[in-house]
Amino acid sequence: MAVADSQKLLSQGMNVITDFQAGQLNQVLIVPTAAIVQEKTAQGVYVAKPGGDPVFTPIVVGMTVNNKTEVKSGLTGNERVLLSFPAGTRKVTPITGGG
Protein backbone atom coordinates (compact mmCIF):
# COMPACT_ATOMS: atom_id res chain seq x y z
CA MET A 1 0.00 0.00 0.00
CA ALA A 2 1.34 3.42 -0.92
CA VAL A 3 0.66 6.68 0.87
CA ALA A 4 0.65 9.90 -1.14
CA ASP A 5 3.01 12.52 0.34
CA SER A 6 3.15 15.36 -2.18
CA GLN A 7 4.23 17.88 0.50
CA LYS A 8 7.06 15.63 1.75
CA LEU A 9 5.78 15.70 5.36
CA LEU A 10 6.42 12.02 6.05
CA SER A 11 9.78 10.60 6.96
CA GLN A 12 11.15 7.22 7.88
CA GLY A 13 10.53 6.22 11.53
CA MET A 14 7.32 8.25 11.98
CA ASN A 15 4.37 6.53 13.67
CA VAL A 16 0.70 6.76 12.91
CA ILE A 17 -2.47 5.47 14.54
CA THR A 18 -5.23 4.73 12.09
CA ASP A 19 -8.43 2.72 11.66
CA PHE A 20 -9.35 0.85 8.51
CA GLN A 21 -12.97 0.18 7.70
CA ALA A 22 -13.03 -3.25 6.09
CA GLY A 23 -16.69 -3.05 5.18
CA GLN A 24 -20.06 -2.06 6.47
CA LEU A 25 -23.02 -4.28 7.22
CA ASN A 26 -26.51 -2.84 7.05
CA GLN A 27 -29.75 -4.45 8.12
CA VAL A 28 -28.16 -7.42 9.89
CA LEU A 29 -29.25 -9.18 13.07
CA ILE A 30 -26.69 -8.91 15.88
CA VAL A 31 -26.43 -10.24 19.43
CA PRO A 32 -23.99 -9.41 22.21
CA THR A 33 -20.95 -11.64 21.71
CA ALA A 34 -21.08 -12.52 25.42
CA ALA A 35 -24.49 -14.17 24.87
CA ILE A 36 -23.04 -16.81 22.50
CA VAL A 37 -22.27 -20.16 24.13
CA GLN A 38 -21.05 -23.56 22.98
CA GLU A 39 -23.34 -26.55 23.64
CA LYS A 40 -21.83 -29.85 22.53
CA THR A 41 -20.97 -29.18 18.87
CA ALA A 42 -23.16 -26.13 18.24
CA GLN A 43 -22.83 -22.42 18.90
CA GLY A 44 -25.97 -20.72 20.05
CA VAL A 45 -27.76 -18.47 22.49
CA TYR A 46 -30.28 -18.98 25.25
CA VAL A 47 -33.67 -17.50 24.45
CA ALA A 48 -36.20 -16.56 27.13
CA LYS A 49 -39.55 -18.32 26.83
CA PRO A 50 -42.61 -16.85 28.55
CA GLY A 51 -43.45 -18.93 31.62
CA GLY A 52 -40.74 -21.49 30.88
CA ASP A 53 -37.07 -22.24 31.14
CA PRO A 54 -34.64 -20.59 28.72
CA VAL A 55 -34.08 -22.62 25.56
CA PHE A 56 -30.76 -23.15 23.79
CA THR A 57 -31.11 -22.04 20.18
CA PRO A 58 -28.35 -22.92 17.69
CA ILE A 59 -27.20 -20.05 15.47
CA VAL A 60 -24.80 -19.50 12.59
CA VAL A 61 -22.58 -16.50 13.27
CA GLY A 62 -20.95 -14.05 10.91
CA MET A 63 -18.66 -11.14 11.61
CA THR A 64 -17.81 -9.96 15.12
CA VAL A 65 -17.12 -6.28 15.69
CA ASN A 66 -16.24 -5.09 19.17
CA ASN A 67 -18.80 -6.79 21.42
CA LYS A 68 -21.48 -7.56 18.81
CA THR A 69 -21.74 -10.62 16.55
CA GLU A 70 -23.80 -10.99 13.39
CA VAL A 71 -26.37 -13.82 13.35
CA LYS A 72 -26.67 -15.28 9.84
CA SER A 73 -29.35 -17.83 10.77
CA GLY A 74 -31.15 -19.36 13.74
CA LEU A 75 -32.98 -16.27 15.03
CA THR A 76 -35.73 -14.11 13.57
CA GLY A 77 -35.00 -10.96 15.55
CA ASN A 78 -38.07 -11.18 17.77
CA GLU A 79 -36.43 -13.36 20.45
CA ARG A 80 -35.24 -12.18 23.85
CA VAL A 81 -31.63 -13.39 24.04
CA LEU A 82 -30.25 -13.86 27.55
CA LEU A 83 -26.85 -12.69 28.77
CA SER A 84 -27.45 -14.37 32.13
CA PHE A 85 -30.08 -16.68 33.52
CA PRO A 86 -32.91 -15.49 35.76
CA ALA A 87 -32.57 -16.89 39.29
CA GLY A 88 -33.50 -20.57 39.50
CA THR A 89 -33.75 -21.20 35.74
CA ARG A 90 -30.26 -22.47 34.96
CA LYS A 91 -29.96 -26.23 35.11
CA VAL A 92 -26.69 -27.26 36.74
CA THR A 93 -25.16 -30.70 36.40
CA PRO A 94 -23.75 -31.81 39.76
CA ILE A 95 -20.08 -32.78 39.87
CA THR A 96 -19.60 -36.40 40.91
CA GLY A 97 -16.63 -38.60 41.63
CA GLY A 98 -13.34 -37.58 43.10
CA GLY A 99 -12.54 -38.15 46.59
All heavy atoms as an XYZ file, in Angstrom:
717
protein
N       0.839     -1.169      0.000
C       0.000      0.000      0.000
C       0.882      1.230      0.000
O       1.838      1.329      0.764
C      -0.900     -0.034      1.238
C      -1.803      1.147      1.335
S      -2.978      0.918      2.677
C      -2.733      2.436      3.529
N       0.571      2.180     -0.824
C       1.339      3.417     -0.918
C       0.551      4.565     -0.304
O      -0.677      4.593     -0.359
C       1.654      3.723     -2.378
N       1.273      5.497      0.287
C       0.657      6.682      0.870
C       1.170      7.896      0.103
O       2.381      8.092     -0.028
C       1.011      6.813      2.374
C       0.454      8.098      2.950
C       0.507      5.607      3.139
N       0.252      8.698     -0.413
C       0.647      9.904     -1.142
C       1.220     10.921     -0.156
O       0.659     11.151      0.915
C      -0.554     10.483     -1.873
N       2.349     11.521     -0.509
C       3.006     12.520      0.343
C       3.582     13.624     -0.535
O       4.793     13.841     -0.592
C       4.090     11.842      1.187
C       4.745     12.801      2.187
O       4.110     13.810      2.540
O       5.893     12.535      2.574
N       2.704     14.344     -1.245
C       3.152     15.364     -2.184
C       3.862     16.535     -1.503
O       4.679     17.205     -2.116
C       1.967     15.879     -3.006
O       1.004     16.458     -2.144
N       3.592     16.770     -0.223
C       4.230     17.879      0.500
C       5.491     17.446      1.241
O       6.103     18.228      1.934
C       3.235     18.514      1.467
C       2.067     19.155      0.765
C       1.091     19.778      1.756
O       1.337     19.810      2.947
N      -0.017     20.272      1.237
N       5.845     16.178      1.122
C       7.056     15.630      1.754
C       7.056     15.844      3.271
O       8.043     16.267      3.859
C       8.322     16.228      1.136
C       8.425     16.112     -0.347
C       8.600     14.679     -0.757
C       8.788     14.606     -2.268
N       8.384     13.382     -2.843
N       5.905     15.545      3.906
C       5.777     15.699      5.363
C       6.118     14.415      6.114
O       6.333     14.442      7.318
C       4.355     16.134      5.725
C       3.903     17.482      5.146
C       2.432     17.713      5.462
C       4.765     18.604      5.683
N       6.148     13.304      5.409
C       6.415     12.018      6.047
C       7.894     11.671      5.940
O       8.550     11.951      4.942
C       5.592     10.916      5.381
C       4.076     11.074      5.439
C       3.392      9.962      4.658
C       3.594     11.091      6.874
N       8.400     11.082      7.020
C       9.781     10.603      6.964
C       9.866      9.248      7.645
O       8.996      8.860      8.427
C      10.729     11.611      7.630
O      10.407     11.754      9.001
N      10.930      8.549      7.340
C      11.150      7.219      7.884
C      11.189      7.287      9.413
O      11.761      8.195     10.002
C      12.464      6.671      7.349
C      12.694      5.238      7.700
C      13.950      4.709      7.026
O      14.747      5.452      6.481
N      14.103      3.406      7.050
N      10.530      6.293     10.071
C      10.531      6.224     11.530
C       9.346      6.908     12.185
O       9.174      6.846     13.391
N       8.513      7.589     11.419
C       7.325      8.245     11.982
C       6.275      7.179     12.292
O       6.222      6.133     11.658
C       6.752      9.279     11.009
C       7.654     10.469     10.782
S       6.949     11.636      9.597
C       5.821     12.529     10.656
N       5.452      7.441     13.287
C       4.369      6.530     13.675
C       3.026      7.158     13.359
O       2.885      8.390     13.334
C       4.423      6.235     15.178
C       5.660      5.481     15.555
O       6.094      4.590     14.855
N       6.247      5.853     16.682
N       2.058      6.298     13.163
C       0.696      6.755     12.911
C      -0.281      5.781     13.568
O      -0.010      4.585     13.657
C       0.414      6.884     11.396
C       0.483      5.531     10.718
C      -0.923      7.534     11.139
N      -1.377      6.300     14.044
C      -2.470      5.471     14.544
C      -3.636      5.693     13.593
O      -4.035      6.838     13.351
C      -2.862      5.859     15.983
C      -1.689      5.607     16.924
C      -4.096      5.076     16.430
C      -1.927      6.106     18.343
N      -4.153      4.601     13.058
C      -5.229      4.730     12.088
C      -6.220      3.581     12.233
O      -5.910      2.555     12.830
C      -4.666      4.772     10.652
O      -5.716      5.037      9.738
C      -3.998      3.470     10.293
N      -7.399      3.765     11.722
C      -8.427      2.719     11.662
C      -8.753      2.476     10.202
O      -8.824      3.416      9.405
C      -9.712      3.154     12.380
C      -9.538      3.243     13.878
O      -8.845      2.388     14.444
O     -10.094      4.182     14.480
N      -8.937      1.216      9.857
C      -9.348      0.854      8.510
C     -10.737      0.255      8.581
O     -10.990     -0.642      9.377
C      -8.385     -0.181      7.901
C      -7.021      0.370      7.611
C      -6.006      0.251      8.528
C      -6.777      1.026      6.412
C      -4.753      0.764      8.262
C      -5.525      1.538      6.139
C      -4.503      1.408      7.068
N     -11.633      0.747      7.771
C     -12.974      0.180      7.699
C     -12.962     -0.875      6.601
O     -12.788     -0.559      5.426
C     -14.007      1.258      7.390
C     -15.409      0.727      7.441
C     -16.446      1.837      7.317
O     -16.119      3.010      7.396
N     -17.673      1.462      7.116
N     -13.115     -2.132      7.025
C     -13.035     -3.252      6.087
C     -14.350     -3.488      5.363
O     -14.415     -4.257      4.420
C     -12.622     -4.517      6.823
N     -15.390     -2.865      5.795
C     -16.687     -3.050      5.178
C     -17.763     -2.574      6.134
O     -17.485     -2.240      7.285
N     -18.958     -2.517      5.652
C     -20.063     -2.062      6.470
C     -21.237     -2.995      6.241
O     -21.561     -3.322      5.100
C     -20.428     -0.634      6.095
C     -21.472     -0.023      6.980
C     -21.637      1.469      6.700
O     -20.836      2.085      6.042
N     -22.698      2.023      7.208
N     -21.847     -3.423      7.326
C     -23.017     -4.281      7.217
C     -24.251     -3.479      7.609
O     -24.279     -2.849      8.662
C     -22.875     -5.485      8.144
C     -21.713     -6.428      7.844
C     -21.593     -7.481      8.931
C     -21.916     -7.090      6.503
N     -25.245     -3.526      6.767
C     -26.505     -2.842      7.049
C     -27.616     -3.871      7.144
O     -27.586     -4.892      6.448
C     -26.830     -1.837      5.939
C     -25.840     -0.700      5.903
O     -25.490     -0.149      6.941
N     -25.374     -0.359      4.721
N     -28.566     -3.593      7.988
C     -29.745     -4.448      8.119
C     -29.377     -5.888      8.443
O     -29.821     -6.823      7.780
C     -30.593     -4.385      6.841
C     -31.088     -3.006      6.488
C     -31.976     -2.409      7.558
O     -32.834     -3.084      8.091
N     -31.771     -1.148      7.886
N     -28.518     -6.083      9.449
C     -28.159     -7.425      9.893
C     -28.619     -7.604     11.329
O     -28.756     -6.650     12.085
C     -26.638     -7.713      9.781
C     -26.196     -7.679      8.340
C     -25.841     -6.760     10.625
N     -28.856     -8.835     11.707
C     -29.249     -9.178     13.072
C     -27.976     -9.404     13.880
O     -27.097    -10.150     13.453
C     -30.115    -10.435     13.047
C     -30.624    -10.948     14.391
C     -31.498     -9.912     15.067
C     -31.392    -12.234     14.181
N     -27.863     -8.739     15.031
C     -26.694     -8.909     15.880
C     -27.130     -9.265     17.299
O     -28.260     -8.974     17.699
C     -25.810     -7.644     15.928
C     -26.608     -6.441     16.444
C     -25.177     -7.359     14.585
C     -25.764     -5.226     16.730
N     -26.229     -9.933     18.009
C     -26.430    -10.236     19.430
C     -25.144     -9.866     20.150
O     -24.073     -9.809     19.536
C     -26.762    -11.734     19.686
C     -28.080    -12.121     19.049
C     -25.644    -12.637     19.224
N     -25.224     -9.618     21.460
C     -23.991     -9.412     22.213
C     -23.121    -10.670     22.121
O     -23.616    -11.786     22.299
C     -24.469     -9.183     23.645
C     -25.901     -8.788     23.527
C     -26.418     -9.480     22.300
N     -21.858    -10.501     21.831
C     -20.953    -11.639     21.706
C     -20.943    -12.465     22.985
O     -20.852    -13.696     22.942
C     -19.534    -11.152     21.357
O     -19.622    -10.376     20.150
C     -18.571    -12.301     21.141
N     -21.082    -11.823     24.128
C     -21.079    -12.522     25.416
C     -22.265    -13.471     25.569
O     -22.231    -14.369     26.407
C     -21.067    -11.509     26.562
N     -23.309    -13.300     24.772
C     -24.487    -14.175     24.868
C     -24.279    -15.501     24.141
O     -25.022    -16.451     24.357
C     -25.716    -13.469     24.305
N     -23.261    -15.596     23.297
C     -23.037    -16.809     22.496
C     -22.302    -17.844     23.332
O     -21.292    -17.547     23.956
C     -22.245    -16.476     21.221
C     -23.035    -15.462     20.381
C     -21.968    -17.740     20.416
C     -22.273    -14.899     19.208
N     -22.853    -19.061     23.352
C     -22.274    -20.162     24.127
C     -22.079    -21.369     23.221
O     -22.655    -21.454     22.137
C     -23.166    -20.545     25.339
C     -23.278    -19.400     26.324
C     -24.546    -20.979     24.887
N     -21.282    -22.306     23.694
C     -21.054    -23.560     22.981
C     -21.768    -24.670     23.733
O     -21.555    -24.860     24.920
C     -19.549    -23.852     22.928
C     -19.163    -25.035     22.100
C     -19.167    -24.737     20.606
O     -18.952    -23.618     20.187
N     -19.424    -25.753     19.813
N     -22.645    -25.388     23.076
C     -23.339    -26.547     23.642
C     -23.014    -27.738     22.764
O     -23.415    -27.768     21.601
C     -24.852    -26.335     23.662
C     -25.331    -25.345     24.687
C     -25.479    -25.964     26.062
O     -25.867    -27.140     26.162
O     -25.210    -25.256     27.041
N     -22.277    -28.685     23.299
C     -21.830    -29.846     22.526
C     -21.113    -29.363     21.276
O     -20.056    -28.784     21.375
C     -22.977    -30.804     22.244
C     -23.580    -31.369     23.519
C     -24.689    -32.333     23.240
C     -25.267    -32.779     24.585
N     -26.510    -33.450     24.469
N     -21.666    -29.571     20.093
C     -20.974    -29.183     18.866
C     -21.575    -27.956     18.197
O     -21.208    -27.624     17.072
C     -20.985    -30.350     17.858
O     -22.348    -30.672     17.558
C     -20.276    -31.563     18.405
N     -22.486    -27.266     18.865
C     -23.157    -26.127     18.235
C     -22.938    -24.837     19.018
O     -22.905    -24.836     20.243
C     -24.651    -26.404     18.130
N     -22.815    -23.744     18.279
C     -22.833    -22.421     18.896
C     -24.272    -21.958     18.936
O     -25.054    -22.260     18.034
C     -22.042    -21.415     18.065
C     -20.561    -21.451     18.270
C     -19.895    -20.289     17.550
O     -20.249    -19.975     16.430
N     -18.925    -19.689     18.194
N     -24.613    -21.210     19.973
C     -25.975    -20.716     20.052
C     -26.143    -19.736     21.181
O     -25.178    -19.313     21.818
N     -27.388    -19.386     21.425
C     -27.757    -18.466     22.494
C     -28.915    -19.067     23.272
O     -29.613    -19.958     22.786
C     -28.163    -17.086     21.932
C     -26.987    -16.381     21.288
C     -29.317    -17.198     20.940
N     -29.113    -18.586     24.477
C     -30.284    -18.981     25.250
C     -31.352    -17.915     25.059
O     -31.090    -16.724     25.191
C     -29.939    -19.163     26.727
C     -29.356    -20.526     26.996
C     -27.983    -20.739     26.956
C     -30.186    -21.616     27.236
C     -27.451    -22.002     27.168
C     -29.664    -22.887     27.456
C     -28.300    -23.064     27.419
O     -27.781    -24.321     27.616
N     -32.541    -18.386     24.714
C     -33.670    -17.502     24.448
C     -34.685    -17.667     25.561
O     -35.018    -18.795     25.953
C     -34.298    -17.849     23.073
C     -35.573    -17.061     22.832
C     -33.288    -17.609     21.956
N     -35.177    -16.540     26.079
C     -36.199    -16.556     27.132
C     -37.524    -16.998     26.530
O     -37.899    -16.579     25.437
C     -36.336    -15.171     27.741
N     -38.215    -17.878     27.243
C     -39.546    -18.325     26.832
C     -40.534    -17.910     27.913
O     -40.302    -18.156     29.099
C     -39.585    -19.852     26.656
C     -38.709    -20.352     25.525
C     -39.231    -19.871     24.193
C     -38.339    -20.342     23.063
N     -38.749    -19.837     21.782
N     -41.638    -17.283     27.546
C     -42.610    -16.847     28.546
C     -43.098    -18.021     29.392
O     -43.554    -19.029     28.862
C     -43.759    -16.270     27.713
C     -43.167    -15.970     26.378
C     -42.042    -16.956     26.185
N     -42.960    -17.906     30.697
C     -43.445    -18.928     31.619
C     -42.661    -20.220     31.598
O     -43.096    -21.211     32.168
N     -41.520    -20.251     30.944
C     -40.744    -21.490     30.876
C     -39.263    -21.240     31.037
O     -38.814    -20.113     31.193
N     -38.527    -22.330     31.025
C     -37.074    -22.240     31.137
C     -36.474    -21.691     29.842
O     -37.022    -21.899     28.757
C     -36.475    -23.622     31.426
C     -36.782    -24.110     32.827
O     -37.095    -23.270     33.692
O     -36.709    -25.328     33.055
N     -35.327    -21.026     29.932
C     -34.639    -20.585     28.720
C     -34.299    -21.777     27.831
O     -34.043    -22.880     28.313
C     -33.356    -19.944     29.260
C     -33.686    -19.570     30.668
C     -34.641    -20.621     31.149
N     -34.308    -21.558     26.522
C     -34.084    -22.625     25.560
C     -32.836    -22.306     24.735
O     -32.697    -21.201     24.202
C     -35.300    -22.763     24.617
C     -35.044    -23.780     23.528
C     -36.546    -23.121     25.415
N     -31.933    -23.306     24.635
C     -30.758    -23.148     23.787
C     -31.203    -23.156     22.332
O     -31.936    -24.035     21.888
C     -29.754    -24.289     24.030
C     -28.561    -24.217     23.120
C     -27.549    -23.302     23.357
C     -28.459    -25.056     22.032
C     -26.449    -23.226     22.510
C     -27.357    -24.996     21.180
C     -26.354    -24.066     21.429
N     -30.759    -22.159     21.585
C     -31.108    -22.037     20.179
C     -29.829    -21.957     19.355
O     -29.078    -20.988     19.485
C     -31.965    -20.771     19.949
O     -33.113    -20.838     20.799
C     -32.404    -20.651     18.512
N     -29.549    -22.967     18.523
C     -28.346    -22.921     17.690
C     -28.420    -21.779     16.689
O     -29.493    -21.471     16.158
C     -28.353    -24.262     16.963
C     -29.273    -25.128     17.739
C     -30.290    -24.212     18.354
N     -27.275    -21.134     16.440
C     -27.202    -20.051     15.469
C     -25.957    -20.240     14.596
O     -25.026    -20.941     14.966
C     -27.158    -18.657     16.135
C     -25.932    -18.510     17.046
C     -28.452    -18.373     16.891
C     -25.718    -17.101     17.582
N     -25.978    -19.592     13.447
C     -24.797    -19.499     12.591
C     -24.340    -18.054     12.666
O     -25.125    -17.132     12.412
C     -25.124    -19.890     11.133
C     -23.921    -19.664     10.230
C     -25.582    -21.337     11.070
N     -23.089    -17.859     13.071
C     -22.577    -16.504     13.274
C     -21.801    -16.027     12.060
O     -21.277    -16.801     11.274
C     -21.700    -16.416     14.539
C     -22.507    -16.771     15.774
C     -20.468    -17.281     14.427
N     -21.738    -14.699     11.956
C     -20.955    -14.051     10.908
C     -19.840    -13.250     11.533
O     -19.134    -13.737     12.415
N     -19.728    -12.012     11.131
C     -18.659    -11.136     11.611
C     -18.880    -10.718     13.061
O     -20.023    -10.559     13.494
C     -18.586     -9.869     10.757
C     -18.088    -10.096      9.356
S     -18.031     -8.573      8.367
C     -17.061     -7.504      9.386
N     -17.771    -10.532     13.780
C     -17.812     -9.963     15.124
C     -17.074     -8.635     15.090
O     -15.949     -8.559     14.602
C     -17.152    -10.899     16.145
O     -17.912    -12.114     16.207
C     -17.113    -10.277     17.528
N     -17.726     -7.595     15.594
C     -17.119     -6.276     15.686
C     -17.335     -5.782     17.101
O     -18.470     -5.689     17.570
C     -17.736     -5.287     14.675
C     -17.134     -3.903     14.833
C     -17.561     -5.791     13.253
N     -16.213     -5.497     17.775
C     -16.239     -5.090     19.172
C     -16.972     -6.154     19.983
O     -16.541     -7.282     20.041
C     -16.824     -3.693     19.347
C     -15.968     -2.635     18.674
O     -14.749     -2.757     18.614
N     -16.599     -1.610     18.151
N     -18.098     -5.823     20.570
C     -18.800     -6.786     21.424
C     -20.133     -7.246     20.824
O     -21.006     -7.698     21.527
C     -19.031     -6.183     22.812
C     -19.864     -4.918     22.755
O     -20.143     -4.390     21.695
N     -20.253     -4.418     23.906
N     -20.255     -7.147     19.504
C     -21.477     -7.563     18.814
C     -21.120     -8.575     17.727
O     -20.117     -8.446     17.043
C     -22.158     -6.368     18.157
C     -22.448     -5.203     19.089
C     -23.805     -5.339     19.699
C     -24.253     -4.106     20.450
N     -23.612     -3.869     21.695
N     -21.967     -9.592     17.571
C     -21.743    -10.623     16.554
C     -22.969    -10.749     15.667
O     -24.097    -10.804     16.153
C     -21.413    -11.978     17.205
O     -20.201    -11.833     17.966
C     -21.218    -13.072     16.180
N     -22.732    -10.826     14.378
C     -23.804    -10.990     13.390
C     -24.365    -12.405     13.477
O     -23.628    -13.372     13.622
C     -23.217    -10.758     11.998
C     -24.157    -11.051     10.870
C     -23.475    -11.015      9.512
O     -22.233    -10.976      9.441
O     -24.209    -11.066      8.506
N     -25.694    -12.519     13.390
C     -26.365    -13.818     13.346
C     -26.876    -14.027     11.929
O     -27.764    -13.323     11.464
C     -27.540    -13.885     14.355
C     -28.263    -15.212     14.239
C     -27.041    -13.652     15.765
N     -26.279    -15.009     11.230
C     -26.669    -15.281      9.844
C     -27.934    -16.123      9.769
O     -28.728    -15.969      8.840
C     -25.533    -15.968      9.099
C     -24.352    -15.050      8.860
C     -23.326    -15.720      7.978
C     -22.290    -14.744      7.526
N     -22.622    -14.057      6.307
N     -28.121    -17.033     10.745
C     -29.348    -17.828     10.774
C     -29.560    -18.395     12.171
O     -28.631    -18.482     12.964
C     -29.306    -18.961      9.742
O     -28.308    -19.896     10.080
N     -30.802    -18.753     12.455
C     -31.150    -19.362     13.735
C     -32.073    -18.501     14.574
O     -32.769    -19.010     15.449
N     -32.088    -17.188     14.316
C     -32.978    -16.270     15.031
C     -33.748    -15.426     14.020
O     -33.268    -15.182     12.919
C     -32.175    -15.333     15.951
C     -31.388    -15.961     17.085
C     -30.552    -14.908     17.801
C     -32.307    -16.660     18.069
N     -34.924    -14.965     14.442
C     -35.727    -14.110     13.570
C     -35.574    -12.637     13.900
O     -35.896    -11.785     13.093
C     -37.223    -14.467     13.683
O     -37.660    -14.189     15.019
C     -37.467    -15.923     13.335
N     -35.124    -12.341     15.119
C     -35.002    -10.958     15.553
C     -36.056    -10.574     16.565
O     -36.000     -9.497     17.156
N     -37.020    -11.461     16.792
C     -38.074    -11.184     17.770
C     -37.810    -11.838     19.119
O     -38.572    -11.651     20.055
C     -39.423    -11.667     17.236
C     -39.821    -10.915     15.990
O     -39.587     -9.715     15.894
N     -40.385    -11.610     15.022
N     -36.727    -12.627     19.214
C     -36.425    -13.355     20.446
C     -35.786    -12.433     21.488
O     -35.194    -11.417     21.154
C     -35.447    -14.512     20.162
C     -35.975    -15.559     19.216
C     -35.704    -15.217     17.762
O     -35.224    -14.101     17.461
O     -35.978    -16.063     16.912
N     -35.913    -12.858     22.740
C     -35.241    -12.178     23.847
C     -34.052    -13.049     24.236
O     -34.202    -14.071     24.902
C     -36.207    -11.997     25.018
C     -35.703    -11.024     26.028
C     -36.793    -10.651     27.014
N     -36.157    -10.635     28.323
C     -36.646    -11.157     29.409
N     -37.813    -11.734     29.386
N     -35.992    -11.085     30.529
N     -32.862    -12.633     23.804
C     -31.633    -13.391     24.043
C     -31.104    -13.035     25.424
O     -31.051    -11.870     25.808
C     -30.589    -13.069     22.953
C     -29.254    -13.709     23.268
C     -31.096    -13.536     21.593
N     -30.708    -14.071     26.177
C     -30.249    -13.864     27.550
C     -28.729    -13.749     27.628
O     -28.005    -14.517     27.002
C     -30.694    -15.030     28.434
C     -32.194    -15.265     28.541
C     -32.473    -16.511     29.375
C     -32.888    -14.060     29.139
N     -28.272    -12.792     28.433
C     -26.854    -12.686     28.773
C     -26.561    -13.463     30.044
O     -25.459    -13.946     30.253
C     -26.454    -11.229     28.984
C     -26.203    -10.432     27.719
C     -26.032     -8.959     28.040
C     -25.006    -10.958     26.971
N     -27.563    -13.571     30.903
C     -27.449    -14.372     32.126
C     -28.820    -14.973     32.399
O     -29.826    -14.526     31.855
C     -26.985    -13.521     33.302
O     -27.921    -12.496     33.559
N     -28.833    -15.980     33.242
C     -30.079    -16.681     33.521
C     -30.813    -16.041     34.686
O     -30.192    -15.687     35.691
C     -29.791    -18.147     33.873
C     -29.444    -18.971     32.676
C     -28.167    -18.939     32.136
C     -30.393    -19.783     32.091
C     -27.850    -19.686     31.026
C     -30.071    -20.547     30.972
C     -28.800    -20.498     30.446
N     -32.144    -15.919     34.585
C     -32.910    -15.486     35.755
C     -32.719    -16.488     36.893
O     -32.495    -17.678     36.645
C     -34.360    -15.495     35.260
C     -34.258    -15.410     33.770
C     -32.982    -16.108     33.407
N     -32.785    -16.029     38.114
C     -32.571    -16.886     39.290
C     -33.433    -18.141     39.217
O     -34.625    -18.082     38.944
C     -32.878    -16.113     40.560
N     -32.795    -19.296     39.430
C     -33.501    -20.570     39.495
C     -33.817    -21.209     38.163
O     -34.440    -22.270     38.129
N     -33.393    -20.616     37.031
C     -33.754    -21.199     35.743
C     -32.605    -21.947     35.076
O     -32.834    -22.683     34.135
C     -34.265    -20.137     34.760
O     -33.225    -19.174     34.541
C     -35.514    -19.469     35.282
N     -31.395    -21.771     35.566
C     -30.258    -22.475     34.956
C     -30.120    -23.862     35.537
O     -30.004    -24.038     36.739
C     -28.968    -21.701     35.182
C     -27.772    -22.440     34.597
C     -26.842    -21.530     33.946
N     -25.944    -22.298     33.079
C     -25.117    -21.738     32.270
N     -25.070    -20.455     32.192
N     -24.321    -22.476     31.523
N     -30.135    -24.862     34.663
C     -29.962    -26.234     35.107
C     -28.468    -26.492     35.281
O     -27.674    -26.207     34.395
C     -30.555    -27.191     34.091
C     -32.064    -27.032     33.978
C     -32.658    -28.119     33.147
C     -34.147    -28.114     33.058
N     -34.887    -26.947     33.310
N     -28.096    -27.010     36.435
C     -26.691    -27.256     36.743
C     -26.489    -28.747     36.925
O     -27.230    -29.399     37.662
C     -26.275    -26.496     38.021
C     -24.835    -26.801     38.384
C     -26.502    -25.007     37.852
N     -25.486    -29.290     36.258
C     -25.161    -30.701     36.404
C     -24.217    -30.853     37.592
O     -23.171    -30.219     37.637
C     -24.451    -31.215     35.129
O     -25.290    -30.962     34.018
C     -24.170    -32.708     35.238
N     -24.615    -31.656     38.586
C     -23.751    -31.809     39.765
C     -22.449    -32.524     39.396
O     -22.437    -33.385     38.517
C     -24.592    -32.648     40.719
C     -25.631    -33.298     39.883
C     -25.832    -32.448     38.669
N     -21.377    -32.147     40.071
C     -20.083    -32.785     39.875
C     -20.035    -34.019     40.754
O     -20.337    -33.968     41.940
C     -18.954    -31.821     40.243
C     -19.005    -30.601     39.311
C     -17.598    -32.512     40.161
C     -18.029    -29.515     39.678
N     -19.668    -35.140     40.153
C     -19.599    -36.398     40.910
C     -18.204    -36.972     40.811
O     -17.417    -36.586     39.961
C     -20.613    -37.432     40.375
O     -20.312    -37.666     38.993
C     -22.028    -36.919     40.504
N     -17.926    -37.927     41.664
C     -16.627    -38.600     41.628
C     -15.621    -37.887     42.502
O     -15.937    -37.008     43.283
N     -14.388    -38.220     42.301
C     -13.341    -37.585     43.096
C     -13.294    -38.174     44.485
O     -13.838    -39.188     44.794
N     -12.742    -37.566     45.373
C     -12.541    -38.148     46.593
C     -13.008    -37.894     47.858
O     -12.825    -37.948     48.875
